[in-house]
Amino acid sequence: MEVHDEKSGRFRPFDGLSGLNSDKFELGINLAGNLQTVTGWEGASNRFAIGFGIYGTIKLSDKFSLQPELLFKDPRGAAGLPPETFGNANLDPLLANSTATVKLAYVSIPVIIKYTVTPKLSLGFGPQIGILSSAKKVYVAEVYDPEDLTFKEDIKSDINDLDLALAFNLEYKLLKKKGIHIGLRYYLGLTDIVKDNTGDPVKNSVFQINLGIPIGGHKKSA
């Protein structure tokens, strides 16, 4: 909701939502950078991608709070994978020296229990479930010039729809009154992401840095 400040003449887009936040509840948006890979795939290396979502922090006591989140875009995957063959006499030679990147996207729901160490520092831990929204394998090869050939394969039918994990969180509040915070999170995948996998389990592994921005101001509780 957009509100006009008569004194400053400025528009403040989130001030109309300030009543949602109080000393016991905070609603905000999350911006995240994911450094991700998978375990169990030969040659897998890290790739970086951006995600975003919303969070709500519920204060349970002076030391504990509960933070459910809804991440609309939560990327996963890995780079540096060896190419596969498709049985296509024209395509396979072109991709023989390519590198492949698996790009997975989830809608994720973490539920974090947070423990306040100091007024600005907290630790967190909790389960996370991811619902697969897309899965692609992107091959990049050189024919005449570097990276002049790109081939995309839809692999969603090969990837399990749900991904279960544990999330470990470290959060530092930059502005105590406004609630803006920066966090580090490690995502430990618990389930094999590949359907009917007969080899080593393939699991997601993510290091994340995130920025939490409350929507609107805080209202003192009665």
C-alpha positions as CSV (number, residue, x, y, z in Angstrom):
1,M,0.0,0.0,0.0
2,E,1.4,3.4,-1.0
3,V,1.2,6.3,1.5
4,H,1.9,10.0,0.8
5,D,3.9,11.8,3.5
6,E,2.6,15.4,3.5
7,K,5.6,16.8,5.4
8,S,8.2,15.5,3.1
9,G,6.1,15.1,-0.1
10,R,7.5,11.6,-0.6
11,F,5.6,8.4,-1.3
12,R,6.4,5.6,1.1
13,P,5.2,2.3,-0.5
14,F,5.2,0.1,2.6
15,D,4.1,2.5,5.4
16,G,0.5,1.5,4.9
17,L,1.4,-2.0,6.1
18,S,3.2,-0.9,9.3
19,G,0.3,-2.2,11.4
20,L,1.3,-5.7,10.4
21,N,4.5,-5.5,12.5
22,S,4.8,-5.2,16.3
23,D,7.1,-6.2,19.1
24,K,5.9,-9.7,18.7
25,F,5.6,-10.1,14.9
26,E,7.5,-9.0,11.9
27,L,6.7,-9.5,8.2
28,G,9.3,-8.9,5.6
29,I,10.9,-9.8,2.3
30,N,13.9,-12.0,1.8
31,L,16.6,-11.6,-0.9
32,A,19.1,-14.4,-1.1
33,G,22.2,-15.4,-2.9
34,N,22.8,-19.2,-3.2
35,L,26.2,-20.8,-3.7
36,Q,25.0,-24.3,-4.5
37,T,26.2,-27.7,-5.6
38,V,25.1,-31.4,-5.2
39,T,26.8,-34.3,-3.6
40,G,26.9,-37.6,-5.5
41,W,27.4,-36.3,-9.1
42,E,30.9,-36.7,-10.5
43,G,32.6,-33.4,-11.3
44,A,29.9,-31.2,-9.7
45,S,31.0,-27.7,-8.7
46,N,29.4,-24.6,-7.3
47,R,27.1,-22.3,-9.2
48,F,25.6,-19.0,-7.9
49,A,22.0,-17.9,-8.3
50,I,19.5,-15.4,-6.7
51,G,16.3,-16.2,-4.9
52,F,13.6,-14.3,-3.1
53,G,10.6,-14.7,-0.8
54,I,8.8,-13.5,2.3
55,Y,9.2,-14.3,6.0
56,G,7.3,-13.8,9.2
57,T,9.0,-13.8,12.6
58,I,6.8,-14.7,15.7
59,K,8.3,-13.8,19.1
60,L,7.7,-16.7,21.5
61,S,9.8,-15.3,24.4
62,D,12.7,-13.1,25.1
63,K,15.1,-15.7,23.7
64,F,13.1,-17.8,21.2
65,S,11.2,-17.0,18.1
66,L,9.6,-18.9,15.2
67,Q,10.3,-17.9,11.6
68,P,8.3,-19.6,8.8
69,E,9.3,-18.5,5.3
70,L,7.9,-18.8,1.8
71,L,10.6,-18.7,-0.9
72,F,9.0,-18.2,-4.3
73,K,12.2,-18.7,-6.1
74,D,14.8,-21.0,-4.4
75,P,17.5,-22.1,-6.8
76,R,19.5,-25.3,-6.6
77,G,21.8,-27.3,-8.9
78,A,25.5,-27.6,-9.9
79,A,27.9,-26.7,-12.6
80,G,30.9,-28.5,-14.2
81,L,29.1,-31.8,-15.0
82,P,30.3,-34.0,-17.8
83,P,28.1,-34.2,-20.9
84,E,25.8,-37.1,-21.8
85,T,25.1,-38.7,-25.2
86,F,21.6,-38.6,-26.8
87,G,22.0,-41.1,-29.5
88,N,21.9,-38.3,-32.1
89,A,24.6,-38.5,-34.7
90,N,24.5,-34.8,-35.4
91,L,24.2,-33.5,-31.8
92,D,26.5,-35.9,-29.9
93,P,29.8,-34.8,-31.6
94,L,29.0,-31.2,-31.0
95,L,28.4,-31.8,-27.3
96,A,31.3,-34.2,-26.8
97,N,33.6,-31.5,-25.2
98,S,30.8,-29.5,-23.5
99,T,30.2,-28.8,-19.9
100,A,26.8,-29.1,-18.3
101,T,25.0,-27.1,-15.6
102,V,21.9,-28.4,-13.8
103,K,19.5,-25.6,-12.9
104,L,16.8,-26.5,-10.4
105,A,14.2,-24.2,-9.0
106,Y,12.0,-24.8,-6.0
107,V,9.3,-23.1,-4.1
108,S,10.5,-23.7,-0.5
109,I,9.1,-23.5,3.0
110,P,11.6,-23.3,5.8
111,V,10.5,-23.2,9.4
112,I,13.3,-21.8,11.6
113,I,13.5,-21.8,15.4
114,K,15.7,-18.8,16.4
115,Y,17.6,-18.3,19.6
116,T,18.6,-14.8,20.5
117,V,22.2,-14.7,21.6
118,T,22.4,-10.9,21.8
119,P,19.9,-8.2,20.8
120,K,21.5,-8.2,17.3
121,L,22.8,-11.8,16.9
122,S,20.7,-15.0,16.7
123,L,21.2,-18.6,15.8
124,G,18.6,-20.8,14.0
125,F,17.7,-24.3,13.0
126,G,14.8,-26.0,11.4
127,P,13.3,-28.2,8.6
128,Q,12.8,-27.1,5.1
129,I,10.7,-28.6,2.3
130,G,11.2,-27.7,-1.4
131,I,8.6,-28.2,-4.1
132,L,10.2,-28.6,-7.6
133,S,9.0,-26.0,-10.1
134,S,11.5,-26.5,-12.9
135,A,14.6,-28.5,-13.8
136,K,16.9,-28.0,-16.8
137,K,20.3,-29.2,-17.9
138,V,22.2,-26.7,-19.9
139,Y,25.1,-27.8,-22.2
140,V,27.6,-25.2,-23.4
141,A,30.2,-26.1,-26.1
142,E,32.6,-24.5,-28.5
143,V,32.1,-25.1,-32.2
144,Y,33.7,-22.0,-33.8
145,D,34.0,-19.6,-30.9
146,P,34.0,-20.2,-27.1
147,E,30.5,-21.0,-25.7
148,D,28.9,-20.4,-29.1
149,L,26.6,-23.5,-28.7
150,T,24.0,-23.9,-26.0
151,F,21.7,-26.8,-25.7
152,K,19.0,-27.1,-23.0
153,E,17.4,-30.3,-21.8
154,D,14.3,-30.4,-19.6
155,I,15.0,-33.0,-16.9
156,K,12.0,-32.3,-14.6
157,S,10.7,-35.8,-15.1
158,D,14.0,-37.2,-13.8
159,I,14.0,-35.2,-10.5
160,N,11.9,-35.9,-7.4
161,D,9.1,-33.3,-6.8
162,L,10.0,-32.9,-3.1
163,D,13.3,-32.1,-1.5
164,L,13.7,-32.3,2.3
165,A,16.5,-30.6,4.2
166,L,17.7,-29.1,7.4
167,A,18.6,-25.4,7.6
168,F,21.2,-23.9,9.9
169,N,21.0,-20.1,10.3
170,L,23.2,-17.3,11.7
171,E,21.6,-13.9,11.6
172,Y,22.8,-10.4,12.5
173,K,20.5,-7.4,12.8
174,L,22.0,-4.4,11.1
175,L,19.4,-1.9,12.3
176,K,17.8,-2.9,15.6
177,K,14.7,-0.6,15.4
178,K,13.9,-1.2,11.7
179,G,14.7,-5.0,11.9
180,I,16.9,-5.1,8.7
181,H,19.1,-8.1,9.0
182,I,21.7,-10.1,7.1
183,G,22.0,-13.9,7.5
184,L,24.2,-16.9,6.6
185,R,22.5,-20.2,6.1
186,Y,23.6,-23.7,5.3
187,Y,21.1,-26.0,3.6
188,L,21.8,-29.7,4.1
189,G,19.8,-31.9,1.7
190,L,18.5,-35.1,3.3
191,T,16.8,-36.8,0.3
192,D,18.0,-38.1,-3.1
193,I,16.8,-35.6,-5.7
194,V,17.0,-38.1,-8.6
195,K,14.1,-40.5,-9.3
196,D,14.7,-44.2,-9.1
197,N,18.4,-43.6,-8.5
198,T,20.5,-46.8,-8.4
199,G,23.8,-45.1,-7.8
200,D,25.1,-42.9,-5.0
201,P,22.5,-40.6,-3.5
202,V,22.4,-37.1,-5.1
203,K,21.6,-34.4,-2.5
204,N,21.4,-30.6,-2.6
205,S,24.0,-28.6,-0.7
206,V,23.7,-24.8,-0.4
207,F,25.5,-22.0,1.3
208,Q,23.3,-18.9,1.4
209,I,23.7,-15.2,2.3
210,N,20.4,-13.4,2.7
211,L,19.0,-10.0,3.4
212,G,15.8,-9.5,5.4
213,I,13.9,-6.3,5.0
214,P,10.7,-5.7,7.1
215,I,7.7,-4.4,5.4
216,G,6.6,-1.1,7.1
217,G,7.5,0.0,10.6
218,H,7.0,-1.5,14.0
219,K,4.0,-0.8,16.2
220,K,4.5,-1.1,20.0
221,S,2.4,-3.9,21.5
222,A,0.0,-2.9,24.3
